[in-house]
Structure formats: C-alpha cells, structure tokens
C-alpha cells in the first residue's frame, strides 16, 4: 500500500486534547457531549489559556469602588487581579504579582489605599500599578528601576457597561460593546436600567467552594429550565412556591452571539397581567419608579411580560432575578449576579453578589438582599439544590468505568419527538434567536459551542512581536 503525503503526516501533530475536542465537535453534531470535558486536567489548563486569557471577563461593579483609592481583589481565570480606582478616577485591573519575585502585593479582599507594598522585599506600587519605590535602592540597585519596565502588569483592556467592569488579558479582543453584541448588552440594559439611576451591590460577594465544573454552572444559568420541577421540588413541598411543573411551558430562551444566553418566563400570562417586570408590578414602591421610555418596543415587551429569569454572559458571569417568597414577609424580588471562578478540574469558587436599586431606601434594599440570600446565598434554598446536583457531574466525568464506556451526556434531544415547537420564533424582532419554550437544550448548546470555538483556537507561539527582543517584550507592562 502506498502512503500518500497527507496520510503519512496524519496524526503526527495531533494531541490527546485536540483529539478530544474533535470528538466533542463530532458528538455535538449528534446532540451529545463527552462527559470527560467536565473533569480533565488537560481541558482545564487549555480553558485557562484559550478562554480566560483571551476574552472579556467580569471583574467588579463600579459601586464596589466608588472613591479614589478604593480597590477589590478579584480573579481572571486563575490569576489574582486588583481592581482599583486611582486618584484621577480611572479604573485599573492590575496583576497581583510583584514584578520582583511574584509575591502577591495585595493580601486583602477590599479596601482603600494609594499604594501596594510587597511583603517580601518591599517593592511599592501606586494604585495605578506604577512602580514607585524599591527599598535600599542605592545599595541594592545603584539607580532607580525603570517603571516603564517594572510596574505591575495591567490588563490591556478594561471597559464598563452600566457599571459592570470587564477586563481582558489580551489586546486582541473586540470592543466590549461588540463582544456583548446587540444581545447581551441589550439584555443587561433591560435588567439594570429600569430606573435611570441603575443598581448597586448590596455588599461584598458571598464566596464558597463547590465541587462542580464552571461550565456546568454557566450552562445551567444559560437556560436549564427542565430541572426546576425535579431538583427544586422541595421548595414546593414547604409551600414557598408552586407551579414548577409548568416552568418549561411559560419559558422562552434568548440566544445571542458569542455564547451569551438567557431564559425568561411569561409571568403576566402565568400569574396575571399585574405581574409585570419580574413581579415588581405586584410589589408597591417599584414599578411606579421605573422608566422604560428609552427602551425599544421589543425590550419593553420583554421587561413587562417575559423578562430574563437567568442568563450567562460567556464565559463565567451569570444572573438571576425572581420573586423571593420570604417566610412571613411581603413578597419581594431579588437580583443576584454570580461568577463561577475556576479553581481546578471539577472545582469552582462560587461568588454571589446581591444587587439593589439605587432609588431604594436602606430598609427596602436590605429586605431584597436578604431575599436573595434566602434563595441564592451560601445556604440558599435553591442554591443547595443546584450545587449538590452539580457535584455529581465531575464525578461521572472522572469515573474509570464511564471513561471506559466513553460516556456522553444527552443534550437537546429532549422534546424533539414531541409536539412542542422548539423552532425560533418567526415574529421575534429583537436581537439573536428567541424560542417560545423552555424545552430543548438550545441555550446550553449556544454556550457550549462558544466554548468549543475558543478551545479549538490554539494560542500563538509567542505574544512578543518578531521584531522585538524577547527580554524587552517581557519587561513591558
């Protein structure tokens, strides 16, 4: 048999990771997803390099750093960063690694400071990242070190939308508005701009470890309605909420470019015409303050009738807003934004912020924040259900038996042979695709297709331009 030139080299440059990604692509054409991607050292490392260093990632809300000198410590993938407001009011996202030996220069979660001093050797940086001091400079170095070369590394791209600060560790990203596109940015406006003064954080985020994969959480909040009547049935049993069996029937998905996806519920149809704006219309003191005159007609319809209940802005920033049935209290509506911080294969740190309206008085805001904690705090009645279920997925993904069986998870085929119309809504006039049902797993696939797109784009050999000396390029910030 004669070996042709293409055949002779076929597979030589293939790697186990690339072979797995090819298998994922082929499987997804059959509405299946290989289980092993939810717990794999190679997949996790590639995600950190191919996704989290190359896309826009949420890092903070401007209400967390309102004053000059304010800072919070956050993460982009596995990298700790400091989000600061400098003396000129500028927002900076700084690497939290000292340029001398790599020790973290910021050891606290939040605060106010003009400077960050490394505890190891005392190198000191201003809150915009500039190197401003090295102890015993004359004896140790003989002359000042060049801050152009030795300041803290800065995220090359930092932009805000409605107070939400995003950063990218790559120069080669589209503007934030283009990344969010006409869909996710449009939906973020509907969520946070019902009142012209917008929203603020009610306090620092809850943080807790979950033995689950960040993709599982992201795709769940992208639009998994099917789990509600089963996983959250205990909430019905204690009479906090009813009617979960019908949640797929009144749901609608919103699938946007770049993997951003939301799912909403037609509350005015399910509960009554008074239940507008996520149920705010049924609670005195809210809807009368809203002003949607600046929304387009489709956005007005969404906000009033089928607003997004949950959603995910790719890769790891999610949202939930529902009415909170606090025992013994008035009905409320809470807003939580959350982030699935990757820690290791099959492990995340869940960060959860409660948001309130700037027009609210302190008592009302506190009540809504407590409602959010009751439902989706570290001991929230919904949160406990979700996180326990998610923990089974990486176990299955790492199972020697299941890997031997080449286990694949079943996606999107649910409802395919029923009379439920899962096709895109032909009358939809908004951005992206809208479907008038919660059945099917189109929303999850929108998220996972974006994941696969990034994972199949390998990094360039070097970020240093060919016409620069490597040492010079590495010293720049």
C-alpha positions, 0 to 999 in steps of 0.5 A: 500500500502506498502512503500518500503525503497527507496520510503519512503526516496524519496524526503526527501533530495531533494531541490527546486534547485536540483529539478530544475536542474533535470528538466533542465537535463530532458528538455535538453534531449528534446532540451529545457531549463527552462527559470527560470535558467536565473533569480533565486536567488537560481541558482545564489548563487549555480553558485557562489559556484559550478562554480566560486569557483571551476574552472579556471577563467580569471583574467588579461593579463600579459601586464596589469602588466608588472613591479614589483609592478604593480597590477589590481583589478579584480573579481572571481565570486563575490569576489574582487581579486588583481592581482599583480606582486611582486618584484621577478616577480611572479604573485599573485591573492590575496583576497581583504579582510583584514584578520582583519575585511574584509575591502577591502585593495585595493580601486583602479582599477590599479596601482603600489605599494609594499604594501596594507594598510587597511583603517580601522585599518591599517593592511599592506600587501606586494604585495605578500599578506604577512602580514607585519605590524599591527599598535600599535602592542605592545599595541594592540597585545603584539607580532607580528601576525603570517603571516603564519596565517594572510596574505591575502588569495591567490588563490591556483592556478594561471597559464598563457597561452600566457599571459592570467592569470587564477586563481582558488579558489580551489586546486582541479582543473586540470592543466590549460593546461588540463582544456583548453584541446587540444581545447581551448588552441589550439584555443587561440594559433591560435588567439594570436600567429600569430606573435611570439611576441603575443598581448597586451591590448590596455588599461584598460577594458571598464566596464558597467552594463547590465541587462542580465544573464552571461550565456546568454552572454557566450552562445551567444559568444559560437556560436549564429550565427542565430541572426546576420541577425535579431538583427544586421540588422541595421548595414546593413541598414547604409551600414557598412556591408552586407551579414548577411543573409548568416552568418549561411551558411559560419559558422562552430562551434568548440566544445571542452571539458569542455564547451569551444566553438567557431564559425568561418566563411569561409571568403576566400570562402565568400569574396575571397581567399585574405581574409585570417586570419580574413581579415588581408590578405586584410589589408597591414602591417599584414599578411606579419608579421605573422608566422604560421610555428609552427602551425599544418596543421589543425590550419593553415587551420583554421587561413587562411580560417575559423578562430574563429569569437567568442568563450567562454572559460567556464565559463565567458571569451569570444572573438571576432575578425572581420573586423571593417568597420570604417566610412571613414577609411581603413578597419581594424580588431579588437580583443576584449576579454570580461568577463561577471562578475556576479553581481546578478540574471539577472545582469552582469558587462560587461568588454571589453578589446581591444587587439593589436599586439605587432609588431604594431606601436602606430598609427596602434594599436590605429586605431584597438582599436578604431575599436573595440570600434566602434563595441564592446565598451560601445556604440558599434554598435553591442554591443547595439544590443546584450545587449538590446536583452539580457535584455529581457531574465531575464525578461521572466525568472522572469515573474509570468505568464511564471513561471506559464506556466513553460516556456522553451526556444527552443534550437537546434531544429532549422534546424533539419527538414531541409536539412542542415547537422548539423552532425560533420564533418567526415574529421575534424582532429583537436581537439573536434567536428567541424560542417560545419554550423552555424545552430543548437544550438550545441555550446550553448548546449556544454556550457550549459551542462558544466554548468549543470555538475558543478551545479549538483556537490554539494560542500563538507561539509567542505574544512578543512581536518578531521584531522585538527582543524577547527580554524587552517584550517581557519587561513591558507592562 
